Amino acid sequence: MSDADPYEQENKQWKLDDSTFDKKTNAILYERRNALRNKDLKTSNYLKKDLSELGVIVKDIGDDQYLREVKKSK
């Protein structure tokens, strides 16, 4: 069994001026980035769950957040 992420090619690094997501999602990502920089893992994990509920999957590589949206079925 491979540990490779089958969705790796869909992950996009989040930047402060990212226009891919709405203001609410970007605010959570900004707050989470600050929590990661401050080594506040409890807060960053809670915010990661919030993002998941909004349909955003987060993968951390160092201090960077890589994201992909979950496609919602109709």
MDTraj code that builds the backbone (N, CA, C; nanometers):
import mdtraj as md
import numpy as np

residues = "MET SER ASP ALA ASP PRO TYR GLU GLN GLU ASN LYS GLN TRP LYS LEU ASP ASP SER THR PHE ASP LYS LYS THR ASN ALA ILE LEU TYR GLU ARG ARG ASN ALA LEU ARG ASN LYS ASP LEU LYS THR SER ASN TYR LEU LYS LYS ASP LEU SER GLU LEU GLY VAL ILE VAL LYS ASP ILE GLY ASP ASP GLN TYR LEU ARG GLU VAL LYS LYS SER LYS".split()
xyz = np.array([
    [0.0843, -0.1185, 0.0000],
    [0.0000, 0.0000, 0.0000],
    [0.0885, 0.1245, 0.0000],
    [0.0565, 0.2189, -0.0859],
    [0.1363, 0.3400, -0.1009],
    [0.0853, 0.4513, -0.0094],
    [0.1797, 0.5308, 0.0454],
    [0.1424, 0.6447, 0.1284],
    [0.1272, 0.7717, 0.0457],
    [0.1438, 0.7631, -0.0834],
    [0.1337, 0.8803, -0.1702],
    [-0.0094, 0.9342, -0.1697],
    [-0.0206, 1.0652, -0.1731],
    [-0.1506, 1.1312, -0.1761],
    [-0.2052, 1.1264, -0.3185],
    [-0.3159, 1.0565, -0.3418],
    [-0.3692, 1.0459, -0.4777],
    [-0.4206, 1.1796, -0.5331],
    [-0.4391, 1.2787, -0.4450],
    [-0.4896, 1.4095, -0.4861],
    [-0.3800, 1.5165, -0.4857],
    [-0.2554, 1.4742, -0.4728],
    [-0.1440, 1.5685, -0.4595],
    [-0.1420, 1.6738, -0.5704],
    [-0.1735, 1.6338, -0.6919],
    [-0.1704, 1.7280, -0.8031],
    [-0.2793, 1.8350, -0.7919],
    [-0.3809, 1.8122, -0.7079],
    [-0.4881, 1.9094, -0.6891],
    [-0.4572, 2.0093, -0.5773],
    [-0.3581, 1.9804, -0.4937],
    [-0.3245, 2.0689, -0.3825],
    [-0.2593, 2.1965, -0.4336],
    [-0.3012, 2.3093, -0.3778],
    [-0.2501, 2.4394, -0.4173],
    [-0.2042, 2.5131, -0.2916],
    [-0.0861, 2.5704, -0.2965],
    [-0.0348, 2.6432, -0.1801],
    [-0.1176, 2.7692, -0.1576],
    [-0.1612, 2.7885, -0.0335],
    [-0.2391, 2.9070, 0.0014],
    [-0.1472, 3.0263, 0.0190],
    [-0.1874, 3.1373, -0.0404],
    [-0.1162, 3.2641, -0.0277],
    [-0.2112, 3.3659, 0.0330],
    [-0.1562, 3.4666, 0.0978],
    [-0.2358, 3.5672, 0.1670],
    [-0.3360, 3.6357, 0.0748],
    [-0.2998, 3.6607, -0.0488],
    [-0.3886, 3.7305, -0.1416],
    [-0.4668, 3.6354, -0.2323],
    [-0.4872, 3.5108, -0.1871],
    [-0.5549, 3.4084, -0.2659],
    [-0.7018, 3.4463, -0.2890],
    [-0.7420, 3.4475, -0.4137],
    [-0.8809, 3.4821, -0.4472],
    [-0.9649, 3.3578, -0.4790],
    [-0.9090, 3.2405, -0.4566],
    [-0.9793, 3.1155, -0.4836],
    [-1.0961, 3.0946, -0.3884],
    [-1.0774, 3.1385, -0.2634],
    [-1.1767, 3.1129, -0.1595],
    [-1.2443, 3.2416, -0.1152],
    [-1.3598, 3.2268, -0.0497],
    [-1.4326, 3.3435, -0.0014],
    [-1.3643, 3.4044, 0.1210],
    [-1.4146, 3.5190, 0.1658],
    [-1.3530, 3.5907, 0.2776],
    [-1.3516, 3.5076, 0.4057],
    [-1.4584, 3.4359, 0.4317],
    [-1.4680, 3.3539, 0.5534],
    [-1.3585, 3.2470, 0.5547],
    [-1.3434, 3.1769, 0.4433],
    [-1.2426, 3.0716, 0.4346],
    [-1.1024, 3.1299, 0.4460],
    [-1.0775, 3.2412, 0.3773],
    [-0.9457, 3.3051, 0.3857],
    [-0.9160, 3.3547, 0.5270],
    [-1.0166, 3.4019, 0.5984],
    [-0.9964, 3.4469, 0.7369],
    [-0.9550, 3.3296, 0.8258],
    [-1.0186, 3.2143, 0.8057],
    [-0.9825, 3.0947, 0.8831],
    [-0.8406, 3.0501, 0.8472],
    [-0.8077, 3.0528, 0.7193],
    [-0.6732, 3.0133, 0.6757],
    [-0.5669, 3.1075, 0.7323],
    [-0.5969, 3.2365, 0.7369],
    [-0.5031, 3.3340, 0.7935],
    [-0.4829, 3.3083, 0.9430],
    [-0.5937, 3.2862, 1.0133],
    [-0.5850, 3.2578, 1.1565],
    [-0.5083, 3.1276, 1.1811],
    [-0.5322, 3.0282, 1.0961],
    [-0.4630, 2.9005, 1.1109],
    [-0.3139, 2.9153, 1.0819],
    [-0.2804, 2.9957, 0.9807],
    [-0.1387, 3.0202, 0.9510],
    [-0.0681, 3.0794, 1.0724],
    [-0.1325, 3.1756, 1.1367],
    [-0.0738, 3.2364, 1.2562],
    [-0.0600, 3.1354, 1.3694],
    [-0.1584, 3.0486, 1.3859],
    [-0.1511, 2.9451, 1.4894],
    [-0.0344, 2.8501, 1.4611],
    [-0.0153, 2.8131, 1.3348],
    [0.0967, 2.7259, 1.2990],
    [0.2303, 2.7932, 1.3291],
    [0.2408, 2.9205, 1.2950],
    [0.3656, 2.9935, 1.3200],
    [0.3952, 3.0061, 1.4691],
    [0.2887, 3.0124, 1.5497],
    [0.3051, 3.0225, 1.6948],
    [0.3090, 2.8863, 1.7630],
    [0.3128, 2.7796, 1.6818],
    [0.3180, 2.6412, 1.7329],
    [0.1971, 2.6074, 1.8206],
    [0.0823, 2.6700, 1.7911],
    [-0.0424, 2.6448, 1.8632],
    [-0.1188, 2.5355, 1.7884],
    [-0.0792, 2.4123, 1.8138],
    [-0.1352, 2.2993, 1.7398],
    [-0.2822, 2.2754, 1.7707],
    [-0.3236, 2.3031, 1.8935],
    [-0.4638, 2.2829, 1.9300],
    [-0.5539, 2.3721, 1.8445],
    [-0.5198, 2.5002, 1.8361],
    [-0.5994, 2.5934, 1.7560],
    [-0.5925, 2.5569, 1.6076],
    [-0.4734, 2.5252, 1.5580],
    [-0.4609, 2.4930, 1.4155],
    [-0.5421, 2.3687, 1.3801],
    [-0.5494, 2.2723, 1.4696],
    [-0.6290, 2.1518, 1.4443],
    [-0.7791, 2.1821, 1.4440],
    [-0.8250, 2.2674, 1.5368],
    [-0.9660, 2.3069, 1.5378],
    [-1.0024, 2.3794, 1.4083],
    [-0.9153, 2.4689, 1.3645],
    [-0.9410, 2.5440, 1.2424],
    [-0.9375, 2.4529, 1.1199],
    [-0.8529, 2.3514, 1.1229],
    [-0.8473, 2.2543, 1.0133],
    [-0.9805, 2.1797, 1.0027],
    [-1.0401, 2.1474, 1.1169],
    [-1.1715, 2.0817, 1.1172],
    [-1.2783, 2.1756, 1.0618],
    [-1.2718, 2.3043, 1.0997],
    [-1.3662, 2.4029, 1.0463],
    [-1.3551, 2.4099, 0.8940],
    [-1.2332, 2.4129, 0.8436],
    [-1.2122, 2.4179, 0.6991],
    [-1.2667, 2.2929, 0.6310],
    [-1.2481, 2.1798, 0.6947],
    [-1.3005, 2.0546, 0.6401],
    [-1.4527, 2.0609, 0.6265],
    [-1.5184, 2.1205, 0.7258],
    [-1.6641, 2.1355, 0.7200],
    [-1.7064, 2.2280, 0.6065],
    [-1.6173, 2.3180, 0.5663],
    [-1.6449, 2.4091, 0.4541],
    [-1.6046, 2.3481, 0.3190],
    [-1.5544, 2.2240, 0.3232],
    [-1.5177, 2.1557, 0.1993],
    [-1.3760, 2.1831, 0.1530],
    [-1.2888, 2.2244, 0.2469],
    [-1.1494, 2.2533, 0.2132],
    [-1.0600, 2.1566, 0.2902],
    [-0.9811, 2.0805, 0.2177],
    [-0.8867, 1.9866, 0.2774],
    [-0.7508, 2.0553, 0.2839],
    [-0.6881, 2.0501, 0.4019],
    [-0.5599, 2.1181, 0.4236],
    [-0.4515, 2.0149, 0.4491],
    [-0.3383, 2.0345, 0.3827],
    [-0.2191, 1.9524, 0.4056],
    [-0.1058, 2.0489, 0.4390],
    [-0.0403, 2.0269, 0.5511],
    [0.0690, 2.1144, 0.5943],
    [0.2025, 2.0593, 0.5461],
    [0.2808, 2.1472, 0.4871],
    [0.4184, 2.1145, 0.4503],
    [0.5030, 2.2276, 0.5055],
    [0.5734, 2.1980, 0.6147],
    [0.6443, 2.3035, 0.6863],
    [0.5430, 2.4007, 0.7442],
    [0.5644, 2.5301, 0.7235],
    [0.4696, 2.6314, 0.7694],
    [0.3674, 2.6669, 0.6625],
    [0.3724, 2.6000, 0.5486],
    [0.2816, 2.6305, 0.4378],
    [0.1599, 2.5397, 0.4410],
    [0.0470, 2.5961, 0.3982],
    [-0.0780, 2.5220, 0.3892],
    [-0.1081, 2.4962, 0.2415],
    [-0.1285, 2.3702, 0.2085],
    [-0.1681, 2.3320, 0.0733],
    [-0.3125, 2.2856, 0.0800],
    [-0.3914, 2.3321, -0.0153],
    [-0.5355, 2.3134, -0.0079],
    [-0.5920, 2.2490, -0.1328],
    [-0.7060, 2.1865, -0.1141],
    [-0.7879, 2.1442, -0.2266],
    [-0.9325, 2.1461, -0.1785],
    [-1.0188, 2.1758, -0.2717],
    [-1.1611, 2.1750, -0.2412],
    [-1.2180, 2.0366, -0.2666],
    [-1.3082, 1.9949, -0.1800],
    [-1.3759, 1.8681, -0.1991],
    [-1.4936, 1.8951, -0.2911],
    [-1.5039, 1.8161, -0.3940],
    [-1.6142, 1.8305, -0.4874],
    [-1.7403, 1.7747, -0.4232],
    [-1.8402, 1.8585, -0.4137],
    [-1.9660, 1.8161, -0.3514],
    [-2.0566, 1.7558, -0.4572],
    [-2.1127, 1.6408, -0.4240],
    [-2.2031, 1.5758, -0.5184],
    [-2.3396, 1.6461, -0.5147],
    [-2.4043, 1.6477, -0.6287],
    [-2.5331, 1.7176, -0.6402],
    [-2.6476, 1.6258, -0.6133],
])
top = md.Topology()
chain = top.add_chain()
for i, resn in enumerate(residues, 1):
    res = top.add_residue(resn, chain, resSeq=i)
    for name in ("N", "CA", "C"):
        top.add_atom(name, md.element.get_by_symbol(name[0]), res)
traj = md.Trajectory(xyz[None], top)
